Amino acid sequence: MRWTVRALLLVFASVLFIALVRWQGTLTWLGNFLVYSQPPEPADLILVMGGDFWGPRVTAAAELAQRGFAPLVLISGPPYRDRPEGELAVDSLVKQGYPSGWFAVFGHNETSTLGEVLALRGELTRRHVRWVLVVTSDYHSRRCALLFRLFCPGFHFTFAPAPDSHYHAERWWSDPSSRALFFSEWSKILGSVLVAYPAYRINRGVLALRSLLSSNRGTWMKTEPACIAMRK
């Protein structure tokens, strides 16, 4: 009887251990999935996403420029205390010894990554660039890559994220800041894929249909008088 109980306890403990290891591995994979990193490639410009004008994003971008990956760093961001984030970032980088001529500022009033991506699409088109090296925080990189590839076809993006001290992918569940970032990013990824992109495609389809109907109506209005004249 004792051996049976011991055997059952051993089996239960083994199953519990395997389950714990498996769940931890799954949680780790989900945390690492948010980090999308590629080897840096030469580009037309280095793009810094808004939201970190004093920290690792702008510093990592400046270091990439120093290594010769692109001739220009474009720093994106909304206003902060009545000045574009990019201007504050350039001031900080110049104080660190980087040449001001390496940097350009793209100011906007967008408060979401999707809004920023759509605004940047027009700016990148205006600058006639195709190859873009994107720098953002590591936890933000997967969503950023997803949005650029969904909403900005025609460009080639490479992602070189900067590590962020507030996010630990391997143990995100163990500290509050990592947990908050994890759940925020995953909810926004799901929202982008399941809501924002389908709505965008539907809206584009509606606009295309309206344009087609308007064009056909104009053609009909031009040809209808001639048809009436022929019938007369």
Phi and psi in degrees as a GROMACS rama.xvg file:
@    title "Ramachandran Plot"
@    xaxis  label "Phi"
@    yaxis  label "Psi"
@TYPE xy
-58.9461  -44.0517  ARG-2
-63.6031  -36.3245  TRP-3
-64.1143  -45.5519  THR-4
-62.0211  -45.8451  VAL-5
-60.8416  -41.6556  ARG-6
-63.3722  -42.7711  ALA-7
-64.1929  -42.5734  LEU-8
-62.6975  -39.6599  LEU-9
-65.4014  -42.6363  LEU-10
-63.2749  -44.8386  VAL-11
-61.1064  -44.6438  PHE-12
-63.6494  -39.0405  ALA-13
-65.689  -44.7374  SER-14
-62.5778  -43.5997  VAL-15
-62.3356  -41.5739  LEU-16
-63.3192  -45.8545  PHE-17
-62.2798  -40.8801  ILE-18
-62.957  -43.1801  ALA-19
-63.5619  -43.2537  LEU-20
-63.2573  -42.5518  VAL-21
-64.7375  -44.4251  ARG-22
-66.3335  -38.3633  TRP-23
-65.2765  -39.3136  GLN-24
-63.575  -39.574  GLY-25
-65.0058  -44.8607  THR-26
-63.0771  -39.1988  LEU-27
-64.2045  -42.6739  THR-28
-61.204  -43.6325  TRP-29
-62.9368  -37.8485  LEU-30
-67.6677  -41.8438  GLY-31
-70.394  -27.2453  ASN-32
-60.8743  -31.4738  PHE-33
-66.389  -21.1463  LEU-34
-94.5496  111.968  VAL-35
-114.623  106.457  TYR-36
-127.118  137.905  SER-37
-129.162  156.303  GLN-38
-61.7404  133.778  PRO-39
-60.3474  141.723  PRO-40
-124.343  151.874  GLU-41
-56.4926  139.702  PRO-42
-141.683  168.174  ALA-43
-70.3078  -35.0417  ASP-44
-157.557  160.697  LEU-45
-100.896  127.717  ILE-46
-109.468  124.897  LEU-47
-103.8  121.735  VAL-48
-73.2849  148.307  MET-49
-68.2796  159.636  GLY-50
116.013  -5.75371  GLY-51
-153.356  76.3417  ASP-52
-89.7374  2.46153  PHE-53
-127.414  -5.43268  TRP-54
-114.786  -145.923  GLY-55
-65.6332  -27.7225  PRO-56
-61.72  -54.5452  ARG-57
-68.3869  -35.0011  VAL-58
-66.3896  -43.6794  THR-59
-62.313  -39.9981  ALA-60
-64.6604  -42.6159  ALA-61
-62.8152  -39.0891  ALA-62
-65.956  -38.1546  GLU-63
-64.4615  -39.9832  LEU-64
-64.3645  -39.6134  ALA-65
-63.6484  -31.1886  GLN-66
-82.1659  -2.5234  ARG-67
89.2697  20.6775  GLY-68
-76.5836  -21.7805  PHE-69
-161.168  152.527  ALA-70
-79.6065  -10.504  PRO-71
-146.199  142.033  LEU-72
-111.209  118.372  VAL-73
-99.6631  117.33  LEU-74
-103.162  115.564  ILE-75
-96.1016  153.082  SER-76
161.799  155.589  GLY-77
-79.2431  177.183  PRO-78
-68.4452  148.814  PRO-79
-133.792  113.259  TYR-80
54.0106  48.6013  ARG-81
70.9763  12.7695  ASP-82
-130.338  142.748  ARG-83
-58.8751  140.431  PRO-84
-51.9691  -39.6985  GLU-85
-59.6821  -37.6682  GLY-86
-64.2786  -41.0247  GLU-87
-65.3336  -37.8776  LEU-88
-64.5865  -43.938  ALA-89
-62.3604  -43.0571  VAL-90
-55.9845  -44.5478  ASP-91
-65.8675  -42.1226  SER-92
-68.6223  -37.8891  LEU-93
-63.7659  -38.7191  VAL-94
-63.8144  -26.6803  LYS-95
-82.6073  -4.62075  GLN-96
106.168  3.37794  GLY-97
-84.3532  143.027  TYR-98
-67.1545  136.148  PRO-99
-64.3294  -26.5091  SER-100
-67.7173  -12.0679  GLY-101
-76.388  -14.9411  TRP-102
-120.118  146.109  PHE-103
-133.105  155.836  ALA-104
-116.143  133.3  VAL-105
-118.388  101.007  PHE-106
-90.5122  146.001  GLY-107
-156.273  176.559  HIS-108
-113.422  17.9896  ASN-109
-76.584  142.584  GLU-110
-114.814  1.55066  THR-111
-125.098  157.617  SER-112
-63.7976  -39.6945  THR-113
-61.5615  -46.348  LEU-114
-60.1548  -39.6951  GLY-115
-65.5156  -42.5112  GLU-116
-60.5594  -44.4695  VAL-117
-65.3659  -37.9382  LEU-118
-67.1722  -39.869  ALA-119
-68.113  -29.4741  LEU-120
-56.5881  -44.9918  ARG-121
-66.4789  -39.1771  GLY-122
-68.0329  -41.6958  GLU-123
-65.8589  -38.0007  LEU-124
-63.4075  -43.1632  THR-125
-62.0894  -34.3482  ARG-126
-85.6841  -3.36105  ARG-127
58.8411  42.3997  HIS-128
-104.076  153.825  VAL-129
-127.507  -33.8055  ARG-130
-105.103  117.849  TRP-131
-127.622  129.355  VAL-132
-101.357  112.454  LEU-133
-98.1398  132.323  VAL-134
-118.944  125.113  VAL-135
-147.089  -177.154  THR-136
-71.6054  150.297  SER-137
-58.5557  -44.0464  ASP-138
-66.4507  -20.7528  TYR-139
-93.7958  -8.52357  HIS-140
-70.659  -37.7622  SER-141
-65.1993  -46.8161  ARG-142
-64.9857  -39.4393  ARG-143
-62.0631  -45.8542  CYS-144
-62.1095  -42.5044  ALA-145
-59.9126  -46.5501  LEU-146
-67.0782  -42.6823  LEU-147
-62.2418  -39.8504  PHE-148
-76.7361  -27.5734  ARG-149
-78.7377  -41.8585  LEU-150
-105.033  -7.48482  PHE-151
-129.794  60.9173  CYS-152
-66.7211  154.221  PRO-153
98.173  -8.70536  GLY-154
-113.65  155.398  PHE-155
-109.287  116.355  HIS-156
-109.695  135.864  PHE-157
-119.794  142.632  THR-158
-118.359  122.895  PHE-159
-125.438  79.2298  ALA-160
-70.3263  154.646  PRO-161
-97.8435  134.98  ALA-162
-60.3378  141.498  PRO-163
-118.553  128.579  ASP-164
-68.6995  -12.3888  SER-165
-89.7439  -1.89502  HIS-166
-131.707  128.429  TYR-167
-123.636  100.307  HIS-168
-62.1338  -34.4985  ALA-169
-75.1602  -18.794  GLU-170
-146.616  44.0916  ARG-171
-61.1491  -28.0929  TRP-172
-75.1419  -9.0108  TRP-173
-95.5026  -7.25346  SER-174
-139.595  148.14  ASP-175
-61.175  -41.8757  PRO-176
-66.0882  -41.5594  SER-177
-65.1221  -41.2126  SER-178
-61.5318  -44.6836  ARG-179
-62.4008  -43.9837  ALA-180
-66.3966  -40.3847  LEU-181
-59.0138  -53.4196  PHE-182
-68.0767  -34.7844  PHE-183
-63.9897  -47.2721  SER-184
-66.503  -43.7368  GLU-185
-65.1464  -39.2926  TRP-186
-65.1988  -37.0899  SER-187
-74.1927  -33.7057  LYS-188
-62.6168  -47.8807  ILE-189
-62.7412  -40.1794  LEU-190
-63.8235  -37.5172  GLY-191
-66.5464  -44.0131  SER-192
-75.3764  -41.3272  VAL-193
-90.7556  -22.3023  LEU-194
-121.835  -60.4618  VAL-195
-63.2858  -48.3459  ALA-196
-68.887  -45.7885  TYR-197
-57.8807  -40.526  PRO-198
-63.7743  -38.8757  ALA-199
-63.2291  -44.177  TYR-200
-65.5794  -41.0792  ARG-201
-63.159  -43.642  ILE-202
-62.33  -42.1736  ASN-203
-63.5227  -39.2601  ARG-204
-64.6875  -40.5016  GLY-205
-64.1836  -43.7409  VAL-206
-63.7441  -40.4022  LEU-207
-64.6913  -40.3157  ALA-208
-65.1496  -42.3469  LEU-209
-61.8888  -41.5988  ARG-210
-63.0168  -42.1759  SER-211
-64.1888  -44.9021  LEU-212
-64.6908  -39.1394  LEU-213
-64.6698  -41.0479  SER-214
-64.9626  -43.8249  SER-215
-65.8779  -35.6715  ASN-216
-65.8034  -40.239  ARG-217
-63.5149  -40.5012  GLY-218
-64.6463  -41.3377  THR-219
-63.7929  -40.7669  TRP-220
-66.2374  -29.8269  MET-221
-76.4047  -37.3584  LYS-222
-87.0474  -24.4271  THR-223
-61.6121  -45.9741  GLU-224
-58.9377  -36.8607  PRO-225
-66.3534  -39.5448  ALA-226
-65.0917  -40.7715  CYS-227
-63.3934  -41.5815  ILE-228
-62.9359  -39.7021  ALA-229
-65.8639  -37.6541  MET-230
-67.2318  -33.868  ARG-231
